[in-house]
Amino acid sequence: MTRSAFARKKVLKKTKNEGLGRKKFLKILKKHGADKVLFATDSPWSNAKRDIERVKALPVDESMKEDILYNNSIKLLEINPCN
Protein backbone atom coordinates (compact mmCIF):
# COMPACT_ATOMS: atom_id res chain seq x y z
CA MET A 1 0.00 0.00 0.00
CA THR A 2 1.37 3.41 -0.93
CA ARG A 3 1.79 6.07 1.69
CA SER A 4 -1.04 8.20 0.26
CA ALA A 5 -3.43 5.21 0.11
CA PHE A 6 -2.56 4.40 3.71
CA ALA A 7 -3.19 8.03 4.73
CA ARG A 8 -6.61 8.02 2.97
CA LYS A 9 -7.55 4.76 4.66
CA LYS A 10 -6.58 6.19 8.05
CA VAL A 11 -8.66 9.34 7.46
CA LEU A 12 -11.69 7.37 6.29
CA LYS A 13 -11.49 5.09 9.32
CA LYS A 14 -11.22 8.08 11.64
CA THR A 15 -14.18 9.90 10.11
CA LYS A 16 -16.28 6.74 10.03
CA ASN A 17 -15.69 5.94 13.68
CA GLU A 18 -15.63 9.41 15.18
CA GLY A 19 -17.70 11.51 12.83
CA LEU A 20 -16.33 14.32 10.73
CA GLY A 21 -16.81 17.03 13.32
CA ARG A 22 -18.40 20.43 12.89
CA LYS A 23 -15.18 22.42 12.53
CA LYS A 24 -13.77 20.15 9.83
CA PHE A 25 -17.11 20.00 8.02
CA LEU A 26 -17.36 23.81 7.92
CA LYS A 27 -13.80 23.99 6.58
CA ILE A 28 -14.68 21.56 3.77
CA LEU A 29 -17.90 23.48 3.08
CA LYS A 30 -16.01 26.76 2.80
CA LYS A 31 -13.35 25.28 0.55
CA HIS A 32 -15.63 23.39 -1.85
CA GLY A 33 -19.01 25.14 -1.58
CA ALA A 34 -22.43 23.85 -0.59
CA ASP A 35 -23.18 22.86 -4.18
CA LYS A 36 -20.51 20.13 -3.87
CA VAL A 37 -21.76 18.64 -0.59
CA LEU A 38 -24.48 16.01 -0.43
CA PHE A 39 -26.21 14.78 2.71
CA ALA A 40 -26.00 11.02 3.14
CA THR A 41 -26.34 8.57 5.97
CA ASP A 42 -25.35 5.04 6.88
CA SER A 43 -28.85 4.17 8.07
CA PRO A 44 -29.74 2.01 9.85
CA TRP A 45 -26.33 2.26 11.52
CA SER A 46 -26.53 5.98 12.12
CA ASN A 47 -29.21 8.34 13.34
CA ALA A 48 -30.44 10.22 10.25
CA LYS A 49 -32.73 12.51 12.25
CA ARG A 50 -29.83 13.59 14.47
CA ASP A 51 -27.57 14.14 11.44
CA ILE A 52 -30.20 16.26 9.67
CA GLU A 53 -30.58 18.38 12.80
CA ARG A 54 -26.80 18.88 12.84
CA VAL A 55 -26.90 20.22 9.28
CA LYS A 56 -29.83 22.49 10.15
CA ALA A 57 -27.87 23.84 13.14
CA LEU A 58 -24.84 24.87 11.07
CA PRO A 59 -23.97 28.59 11.12
CA VAL A 60 -24.50 29.00 7.35
CA ASP A 61 -27.19 30.45 5.08
CA GLU A 62 -30.46 28.57 4.79
CA SER A 63 -29.88 28.23 1.04
CA MET A 64 -26.66 26.32 1.74
CA LYS A 65 -28.50 23.96 4.09
CA GLU A 66 -31.19 23.39 1.46
CA ASP A 67 -28.51 22.57 -1.11
CA ILE A 68 -26.87 20.04 1.20
CA LEU A 69 -30.10 18.42 2.35
CA TYR A 70 -32.25 18.55 -0.81
CA ASN A 71 -31.22 20.48 -3.90
CA ASN A 72 -27.96 18.68 -4.65
CA SER A 73 -29.70 15.30 -4.52
CA ILE A 74 -32.39 16.53 -6.89
CA LYS A 75 -29.73 17.72 -9.35
CA LEU A 76 -27.59 14.61 -9.06
CA LEU A 77 -30.48 12.19 -9.50
CA GLU A 78 -32.19 14.40 -12.10
CA ILE A 79 -35.45 14.35 -10.18
CA ASN A 80 -38.28 16.71 -11.04
CA PRO A 81 -39.80 17.49 -7.61
CA CYS A 82 -42.95 18.89 -9.24
CA ASN A 83 -44.01 15.49 -10.61
Backbone torsions as a table, in degrees:
resi	resn	phi	psi	omega
1	MET	NA	132.7	178.8
2	THR	-72.3	163.2	-178.8
3	ARG	-61.3	-42.2	-178.4
4	SER	-67.6	-38.0	177.3
5	ALA	-64.5	-39.8	177.6
6	PHE	-63.3	-43.2	-179.9
7	ALA	-62.6	-42.9	178.8
8	ARG	-62.8	-42.9	179.9
9	LYS	-61.5	-41.3	179.2
10	LYS	-63.7	-43.2	179.6
11	VAL	-64.8	-45.4	179.9
12	LEU	-61.7	-41.6	178.8
13	LYS	-62.9	-42.7	-179.0
14	LYS	-63.3	-46.4	-177.5
15	THR	-69.4	-33.1	179.5
16	LYS	-67.6	-41.3	-175.1
17	ASN	-83.5	-30.4	-172.3
18	GLU	-114.3	-6.6	-174.4
19	GLY	81.7	156.1	-176.9
20	LEU	-71.0	-37.1	-178.1
21	GLY	91.1	142.0	-175.6
22	ARG	-62.0	-46.4	-177.0
23	LYS	-61.6	-45.9	-179.2
24	LYS	-67.9	-39.4	178.9
25	PHE	-61.7	-44.6	179.7
26	LEU	-63.9	-35.4	177.3
27	LYS	-64.5	-43.9	177.8
28	ILE	-64.1	-43.2	179.8
29	LEU	-60.7	-43.2	179.3
30	LYS	-66.1	-40.5	-177.3
31	LYS	-70.7	-41.7	-171.5
32	HIS	-105.8	-20.1	179.6
33	GLY	90.9	149.0	-176.9
34	ALA	-65.0	-24.1	179.9
35	ASP	-72.8	-7.6	178.6
36	LYS	-108.5	6.0	-177.0
37	VAL	-115.8	132.7	-177.3
38	LEU	-125.0	128.9	176.8
39	PHE	-70.5	134.7	175.9
40	ALA	-149.7	162.5	-178.9
41	THR	-143.6	158.7	176.4
42	ASP	-97.5	30.7	-178.5
43	SER	-54.1	139.9	10.8
44	PRO	-90.5	11.2	-176.7
45	TRP	-86.6	-8.0	176.6
46	SER	-128.3	172.0	-178.0
47	ASN	-101.8	96.3	-175.5
48	ALA	-61.0	-41.3	-179.9
49	LYS	-59.2	-45.7	178.6
50	ARG	-61.9	-42.8	-177.8
51	ASP	-67.3	-36.8	176.0
52	ILE	-64.8	-42.6	177.9
53	GLU	-61.8	-36.0	177.2
54	ARG	-64.1	-40.7	177.1
55	VAL	-65.5	-44.2	-179.6
56	LYS	-63.5	-25.0	-178.8
57	ALA	-87.7	-2.8	-178.9
58	LEU	-64.5	145.9	178.9
59	PRO	-83.2	61.6	179.1
60	VAL	-134.6	168.8	179.6
61	ASP	-59.7	149.7	177.8
62	GLU	-59.7	-35.0	-179.9
63	SER	-63.7	-34.8	177.4
64	MET	-67.8	-40.3	177.7
65	LYS	-63.6	-41.3	178.9
66	GLU	-64.4	-37.7	176.0
67	ASP	-61.7	-48.5	-177.9
68	ILE	-63.2	-45.4	-173.5
69	LEU	-83.1	-30.2	-171.8
70	TYR	-133.1	-60.2	-167.8
71	ASN	-59.3	-40.7	-178.7
72	ASN	-66.3	-35.0	176.6
73	SER	-65.9	-43.1	179.6
74	ILE	-59.8	-44.4	178.6
75	LYS	-65.7	-47.7	-176.8
76	LEU	-61.8	-44.0	-176.7
77	LEU	-89.3	-0.8	179.7
78	GLU	53.5	49.9	-179.9
79	ILE	-94.1	138.1	172.7
80	ASN	-99.3	103.7	-175.1
81	PRO	-67.1	-10.4	-179.1
82	CYS	-85.5	-10.2	-179.7
83	ASN	-90.4	NA	NA
